[in-house]
Amino acid sequence: MKYVCLLFLFPLLMGASPDLSGISPDEKDKVPPGVIPDDLAPKTDQEAAERVATVFIDTLLKGKAQALAKLGTDPFYFAGRRVSEISHIEKEWKDVYKRMGKKLPDSEQMQMEVLDYKATVKKFGKPPSKYKNLKLNKCFFAVVSFARRRGLLLILTKDKKAGWMVTGVTD
């Protein structure tokens, strides 16, 4: 699925409802461009977290370090190592890309499953102590796998203002 102008739509994807009160009933069927109708807005936190994870992975696969730094939280956790400040997070993503070389996986070879804490622990066991600073029991986890490459685990937390955001990545 391709996302057009996603950064502008991000609050809507997170469940924010646009104010359509000034639109007549006849016009409500003609939703303006860039507005997500109520029936397409995420209905659960898990669905909202899945949308955020999808955008994040799509951005990751396109090699956009600057965008990733802005899509995630500050601080951000790389394999349990805490990195603060957007400029440092961006540099860390650039280093990740250097280590990967030109071997970015294709999104068509990707599968993703979003799980809550309880399901993640059941599937993978208790998390390592390096994540003790995060309230993992309130997080969602996106398990991302690729056809011929090691997978990723995204940790998503809910910000009071911004909604669900990726706060960490590990393999």
C-alpha positions as CSV (number, residue, x, y, z in Angstrom):
1,M,0.0,0.0,0.0
2,K,1.4,3.4,-1.0
3,Y,1.0,6.4,1.3
4,V,0.7,9.8,-0.3
5,C,1.3,12.9,1.8
6,L,1.3,10.7,4.8
7,L,3.0,13.1,7.1
8,F,0.1,15.5,6.6
9,L,-2.4,12.7,7.2
10,F,-0.7,11.3,10.3
11,P,-3.0,12.8,12.9
12,L,-6.0,11.5,11.0
13,L,-4.5,8.1,10.7
14,M,-4.1,8.1,14.5
15,G,-7.8,8.5,14.9
16,A,-8.3,12.3,15.0
17,S,-11.6,13.1,13.4
18,P,-11.8,16.1,11.1
19,D,-14.4,18.7,11.9
20,L,-17.1,18.1,9.3
21,S,-19.8,20.0,11.2
22,G,-19.9,22.8,8.6
23,I,-20.5,20.4,5.7
24,S,-24.1,19.7,4.6
25,P,-25.3,16.1,4.7
26,D,-25.2,16.0,0.9
27,E,-21.6,17.1,0.9
28,K,-20.5,14.6,3.6
29,D,-20.6,11.8,1.0
30,K,-18.0,13.8,-1.0
31,V,-15.1,13.7,1.4
32,P,-12.4,16.3,0.6
33,P,-9.0,15.0,-0.4
34,G,-6.7,14.3,2.5
35,V,-9.6,13.6,4.9
36,I,-10.1,10.0,6.1
37,P,-13.8,9.2,6.5
38,D,-14.9,7.9,9.9
39,D,-15.5,4.4,8.5
40,L,-11.8,4.2,7.5
41,A,-10.3,5.6,10.7
42,P,-8.6,3.1,13.0
43,K,-11.2,1.7,15.4
44,T,-8.7,0.2,17.9
45,D,-5.3,1.1,19.4
46,Q,-3.9,-2.0,17.8
47,E,-5.2,-0.9,14.3
48,A,-3.7,2.6,14.8
49,A,-0.4,1.1,15.9
50,E,-0.4,-1.2,12.9
51,R,-0.8,1.8,10.5
52,V,2.0,3.6,12.2
53,A,4.3,0.6,12.0
54,T,3.4,0.2,8.3
55,V,4.3,3.8,7.6
56,F,7.5,3.4,9.6
57,I,8.6,0.3,7.8
58,D,7.7,1.8,4.4
59,T,9.9,4.8,5.2
60,L,12.7,2.5,6.5
61,L,12.7,0.5,3.2
62,K,13.0,3.7,1.2
63,G,16.2,4.6,3.1
64,K,14.9,7.9,4.5
65,A,16.9,8.4,7.7
66,Q,15.7,12.0,8.3
67,A,12.0,11.0,8.0
68,L,12.5,8.0,10.3
69,A,14.1,10.2,13.0
70,K,11.0,12.4,12.8
71,L,8.5,9.5,12.8
72,G,9.9,7.9,15.9
73,T,10.0,9.1,19.5
74,D,12.8,11.2,21.0
75,P,14.5,9.4,22.7
76,F,14.6,6.3,20.4
77,Y,15.9,2.9,21.3
78,F,18.2,1.0,18.9
79,A,18.5,-2.6,20.1
80,G,18.0,-1.3,23.7
81,R,20.5,1.6,23.4
82,R,18.9,4.9,24.1
83,V,19.6,7.7,21.6
84,S,18.3,11.3,22.2
85,E,17.9,14.3,20.0
86,I,16.6,14.1,16.4
87,S,20.0,14.8,14.9
88,H,21.6,11.9,16.7
89,I,18.7,9.6,15.9
90,E,19.0,10.6,12.2
91,K,22.8,9.9,12.3
92,E,22.1,6.5,13.9
93,W,19.7,5.6,11.1
94,K,22.3,6.7,8.5
95,D,24.8,4.4,10.2
96,V,22.3,1.6,10.0
97,Y,22.0,2.2,6.3
98,K,25.7,2.3,5.8
99,R,26.0,-1.1,7.5
100,M,23.2,-2.5,5.4
101,G,24.8,-1.2,2.2
102,K,22.4,-1.4,-0.8
103,K,20.7,-4.5,0.6
104,L,17.4,-3.0,1.6
105,P,14.7,-5.6,1.5
106,D,11.7,-5.3,-0.8
107,S,8.4,-4.5,0.8
108,E,6.7,-7.2,-1.3
109,Q,8.8,-9.8,0.7
110,M,7.7,-8.4,4.0
111,Q,5.1,-9.7,6.5
112,M,4.1,-7.8,9.6
113,E,2.1,-8.8,12.7
114,V,1.2,-6.4,15.5
115,L,0.9,-7.9,19.0
116,D,0.2,-6.5,22.4
117,Y,2.6,-7.2,25.3
118,K,0.9,-10.3,26.5
119,A,0.9,-12.0,23.1
120,T,4.5,-10.9,22.4
121,V,5.7,-12.4,25.7
122,K,3.8,-15.6,24.9
123,K,5.4,-15.9,21.5
124,F,8.9,-14.7,22.2
125,G,9.4,-14.9,26.0
126,K,10.2,-12.1,28.5
127,P,12.0,-9.0,27.1
128,P,15.6,-8.4,27.9
129,S,16.4,-6.1,30.8
130,K,17.8,-3.4,28.5
131,Y,14.2,-2.4,27.9
132,K,13.3,-1.9,31.6
133,N,13.0,1.9,31.1
134,L,10.0,1.4,28.8
135,K,6.5,0.5,30.1
136,L,6.4,-2.5,27.8
137,N,3.1,-3.7,29.2
138,K,1.4,-0.6,27.6
139,C,3.2,-1.1,24.2
140,F,2.4,-2.8,20.9
141,F,5.0,-4.7,19.0
142,A,5.3,-5.0,15.3
143,V,7.0,-8.3,14.3
144,V,8.4,-7.7,10.8
145,S,9.8,-10.5,8.7
146,F,11.4,-10.6,5.3
147,A,11.8,-13.5,2.8
148,R,15.6,-13.7,2.8
149,R,16.7,-11.5,5.6
150,R,16.7,-11.1,9.3
151,G,13.5,-9.5,10.7
152,L,12.8,-6.6,13.0
153,L,10.8,-5.9,16.1
154,L,9.3,-2.4,16.4
155,I,8.2,-1.2,19.8
156,L,5.3,1.3,19.7
157,T,4.2,3.5,22.6
158,K,1.3,5.9,22.8
159,D,2.0,9.6,23.1
160,K,-0.8,11.7,24.6
161,K,-0.7,14.2,21.8
162,A,0.8,12.4,18.8
163,G,-0.8,9.0,19.3
164,W,1.1,5.8,18.6
165,M,4.8,6.2,17.7
166,V,7.7,3.8,17.2
167,T,10.0,4.2,20.1
168,G,12.4,1.4,19.4
169,V,13.7,-1.2,17.0
170,T,15.6,-4.4,17.5
171,D,16.3,-7.6,15.5
